[in-house]
């Protein structure tokens, strides 16, 4: 999508597995790896949150392979990890509200499925596994910006599941020497993020509402703030973390954000301006389990993988809104 290169290595000598590769973040990673001529890119996805539409342009590529399967099945994980050098594990059941509605499904995907992938990757001799955690792990800890060492009590089953994954990742490095790197993502957004899912993220939902002359739903007073992070910054972090040789990186957890906070009301205003619309808001009661404010301290990611956001929030929002306008007209 963008002409920025985040690696120095020749990707043609490596094979990659992207779990959840038909989803939002995963498909953007696949696009980068295919564009830069990776030797082999394998996608494992059960298509519960991902869509073949996101990766259909790669199906005729000789270095691309799609496995429709579920990470809760250990044999499937073993098969997908065969002859792979690096894993980017993006498969998960996201969403705080969904986890409160169905904690068992969240645990099955995010804990059992995650452990399956960890063990399968270790058993198949994978060099390193980078995986998606979440800023929800910070829970009720009040300090801002969020530093990796300061976490509070989780506020949702989703947060519990992601924190459990972090603990497993660290233990697999300490116990087996299997290299893991966990990312606490902060509200990732951008092209290929679907507004039509039951638990869609806020930016595509707001864009969809405003594009169709509907009032966006605001939970609470709208003054809660988020560190919105453009997808391309997340792609950068994943690629750099796969190859970074910093001695403190294996077994670590890194914040991946933009180091800038935007309130929900500010977000609606910015999207409305970009779309040139003025539609009244509808306020709903606050959602259970939501963190009030989030803002990433990205110092550790800068130090360990050379992470530096290439896109500001405003730059990313303009690109995302153009994408949703195009989708709305197609």
RANORLIN-V954215 format. One record per residue. SS is DSSP state (helix for helix, strand for strand, loop for the rest). PHI is phi in radians with two decimals (999 if undefined). NEAR is the number of other ideal C-beta (glycine too) atoms within 12 Angstrom. Layout:
# RANORLIN-V954215
SS;PHI;NEAR  SS;PHI;NEAR
This chain:
# RANORLIN-V954215
loop;999;25  loop;-2.16;23  loop;-1.64;10  loop;-2.10;20  loop;-1.90;19  loop;-1.88;32  loop;-2.21;29  loop;-1.94;14  loop;-1.28;24  loop;-1.43;13  helix;-1.19;27  helix;-1.16;18  helix;-1.73;17  loop;-2.23;30  strand;-1.95;29  strand;-2.22;49  strand;-1.98;51  strand;-1.98;52  strand;-1.42;50  loop;1.17;45  loop;-1.25;47  loop;-1.68;39  loop;-1.52;40  helix;-1.10;43  helix;-1.19;48  helix;-1.03;48  helix;-1.20;43  helix;-1.21;40  helix;-1.16;50  helix;-1.01;47  helix;-1.01;34  helix;-1.12;37  helix;-1.14;41  helix;-1.16;32  helix;-1.04;26  loop;-1.72;28  loop;1.08;22  loop;-1.03;36  loop;-1.05;25  strand;-2.70;29  strand;-2.20;41  strand;-1.89;44  strand;-1.91;44  strand;-1.99;45  strand;-2.71;38  loop;-1.62;32  loop;1.09;24  loop;-1.37;26  loop;-2.14;35  loop;-1.72;38  loop;-2.40;26  helix;-1.02;20  helix;-0.94;19  helix;-1.20;33  loop;-2.21;37  helix;-1.07;19  helix;-1.19;17  helix;-1.74;31  loop;-1.08;19  loop;-1.64;12  loop;-1.44;23  loop;-1.18;13  loop;-1.72;24  strand;-2.02;31  strand;-2.44;32  strand;-2.00;30  strand;-2.02;32  strand;-1.50;22  loop;-2.92;34  loop;-2.05;30  loop;-1.21;43  loop;-1.32;30  loop;-1.76;23  helix;-1.11;24  helix;-1.09;18  helix;-1.09;26  helix;-1.09;38  helix;-1.05;27  helix;-1.09;25  helix;-1.17;42  helix;-1.46;38  loop;-1.12;24  loop;1.05;19  loop;-1.90;38  loop;-1.59;31  strand;-2.34;42  strand;-2.07;50  strand;-1.96;49  strand;-1.67;50  loop;-1.93;48  loop;-1.15;47  loop;-3.00;45  loop;-1.75;42  loop;-1.44;40  loop;1.56;34  helix;-1.09;36  helix;-1.04;29  helix;-1.10;31  helix;-1.17;35  helix;-1.26;25  helix;-1.25;20  loop;-2.45;22  helix;-1.16;25  helix;-1.19;18  helix;-1.11;27  helix;-1.07;37  helix;-1.14;28  helix;-1.08;26  helix;-1.32;40  helix;-1.56;46  helix;-1.94;32  helix;-1.09;28  helix;-1.09;41  helix;-1.12;43  helix;-1.11;31  helix;-1.00;35  helix;-1.16;50  helix;-0.99;42  helix;-1.21;29  helix;-1.11;35  helix;-1.11;42  helix;-1.09;29  helix;-1.15;21  loop;-1.60;27  loop;1.31;22  loop;-1.07;38  loop;-1.24;28  strand;-2.80;40  strand;-2.15;48  strand;-1.65;48  strand;-2.42;53  strand;-1.52;49  strand;-1.85;42  strand;-2.76;47  helix;-1.16;49  helix;-1.10;43  helix;-1.04;41  helix;-1.19;41  loop;0.92;29  loop;-1.63;20  loop;-1.18;25  loop;-1.44;17  loop;-1.23;18  loop;-2.32;24  loop;-1.22;28  strand;-1.36;39  loop;-1.86;24  loop;-0.96;32  loop;-1.45;18  loop;-1.93;19  loop;-2.07;30  loop;-1.86;19  loop;-1.49;17  loop;-1.08;30  loop;-1.89;31  loop;-2.75;34  helix;-1.00;31  helix;-1.04;40  helix;-1.08;38  helix;-1.05;29  helix;-1.13;40  helix;-1.25;42  helix;-1.17;33  helix;-1.05;30  helix;-1.05;43  helix;-1.06;38  helix;-1.09;26  helix;-1.09;36  helix;-1.05;42  helix;-1.14;26  helix;-1.16;21  helix;-1.14;32  helix;-1.27;28  helix;-1.21;16  helix;-1.47;16  helix;-2.09;22  loop;1.28;15  loop;-1.41;31  strand;-1.35;36  strand;-2.23;45  strand;-2.44;44  strand;-1.81;46  strand;-1.99;50  strand;-1.53;46  strand;-1.26;45  loop;-1.96;45  loop;0.73;44  strand;-1.30;46  strand;-2.55;46  loop;2.55;39  loop;-0.96;35  loop;1.39;38  loop;-1.50;43  loop;-1.45;31  loop;-1.51;31  loop;-1.82;19  loop;-1.44;22  loop;-1.08;17  loop;-2.17;28  loop;-1.16;25  loop;-1.31;37  helix;-1.21;38  helix;-1.15;41  helix;-1.09;36  helix;-1.14;32  helix;-1.12;42  helix;-1.07;41  helix;-1.08;31  helix;-1.08;29  helix;-1.22;34  helix;-1.20;28  loop;-1.92;21  loop;1.03;15  loop;-1.91;18  loop;-1.41;21  loop;-1.14;34  strand;-1.52;25  strand;-1.92;29  strand;-1.60;25  loop;1.42;22  loop;-1.46;16  loop;1.42;26  loop;-1.56;20  loop;-1.12;26  strand;-2.07;31  strand;-2.33;37  loop;-1.67;37  loop;-1.36;45  strand;-2.13;48  strand;-1.21;42  helix;-0.94;45  helix;-1.14;35  helix;-1.17;45  helix;-1.24;47  helix;-1.04;47  helix;-0.95;36  helix;-1.05;50  helix;-1.09;46  helix;-1.12;40  helix;-1.15;38  helix;-1.23;41  helix;-1.10;43  helix;-2.00;31  loop;-1.03;32  loop;-1.81;18  loop;-1.05;22  loop;-1.12;11  loop;-1.60;19  loop;-1.27;30  loop;-1.02;30  loop;1.47;29  strand;-1.69;33  strand;-2.15;41  strand;-2.22;46  strand;-1.30;44  strand;-2.12;47  loop;-2.53;43  loop;-2.02;43  loop;1.07;30  loop;-2.56;32  loop;-1.90;30  strand;-2.33;36  strand;-1.33;25  helix;-1.10;36  helix;-1.13;24  helix;-1.10;24  helix;-1.08;39  helix;-1.04;34  helix;-1.09;23  helix;-1.13;28  helix;-1.17;39  helix;-1.07;26  helix;-1.15;17  helix;-1.09;27  helix;-1.63;28  loop;1.00;12  loop;-2.26;24  loop;-2.45;14  loop;-2.14;22  loop;-1.10;16  loop;-1.59;25  strand;-2.04;16  strand;-1.65;18  strand;-2.11;18  loop;-1.03;12  loop;-1.00;21  loop;-1.52;25  loop;-1.11;19  loop;1.57;27  loop;-1.30;31  loop;-1.31;38  loop;-1.21;27  strand;-2.38;27  loop;-2.45;40  loop;-2.71;32  strand;-1.54;43  loop;-1.53;31  loop;-1.81;35  helix;-1.01;20  helix;-1.13;32  helix;-1.14;42  helix;-1.07;23  helix;-1.28;21  helix;-1.55;31  helix;-2.24;35  loop;1.23;25  loop;-1.22;36  loop;-2.53;21  loop;-0.91;36  loop;-1.46;26  loop;-2.19;30  loop;-1.29;21  helix;-1.03;35  helix;-1.13;22  helix;-1.04;26  helix;-1.11;36  helix;-1.13;39  helix;-1.07;25  helix;-1.14;30  helix;-1.11;41  helix;-1.16;36  helix;-1.05;22  helix;-1.09;32  helix;-1.23;35  helix;-1.11;23  helix;-1.12;14  helix;-1.10;22  helix;-1.18;20  helix;-1.61;10  loop;-1.53;8
